[in-house]
């Protein structure tokens, strides 16, 4: 979706919004002819993570008179990998996961009054970016409720939340 707004003699503004929901009704894999069929939605796995039934992605932005913001995020539903049955193995439960990134910026070249007063700002931009805004990470637990070593927070999301301030100048 998108729309134009604004007026006042300057360039019009823009906005956008997108939301996408994926629902897997079935996800089966045949390894080889005559071999087993793996049901990835019912605990079987081909990787170190489960296959969630539902996921949502969203993005959007707003730009008006040199100022803007855009955001992007995702949510992944919970899933499970069933244990192989060998001694020492247990089911793994992957909790739902949410990630949101947002960026605010000011494009000074779109502000002629300001660049006339401060010529150095011509061709420059300042932005403030948040990655993993809520500092979230997927929680993985085994059958006893313990987080296995390879699924601990520092391995899954070593950077955590990132806040970045950037100034860019084109000469």
GILINVEN-V946333 format. One record per backbone hydrogen bond with DSSP energy under -0.5 kcal/mol. NH is the residue of the N-H (numbers start at 0). CO is the residue of the C=O. Records with the same first field share a line. If there is no record, write none. Layout:
BEGIN
NH->CO + CO
END
This chain:
BEGIN
2->14
4->12
6->4
9->6
12->4
13->62
14->2
15->60
16->0
17->58
19->56
21->54
23->52
24->22
28->37
30->28 + 35
34->31
37->28 + 35
39->26 + 37
40->26
41->38
42->39
43->38
50->39
51->49
52->77
54->21
55->74
56->19
57->72
58->17
59->70
60->15
61->68
62->13
63->66
66->63
67->104
68->61
69->102
70->59
71->100
72->57
73->98
74->55
75->96
76->53
78->93
80->91
81->42
88->85
91->80
92->140
93->78 + 91
94->92 + 138
96->75
98->73
100->71
101->129
102->69
103->127
104->67
105->125
106->65
107->105 + 123
108->123
109->106
110->107
114->110
115->111
116->112
117->113
120->117
121->118
123->120
124->167
125->105
126->165
127->103
128->163
129->101
130->161
132->99
134->131
140->92
141->145
144->141
147->145
150->147
151->148
154->151
155->151
156->152
159->156
161->130
163->128
165->126
167->124
169->122
END
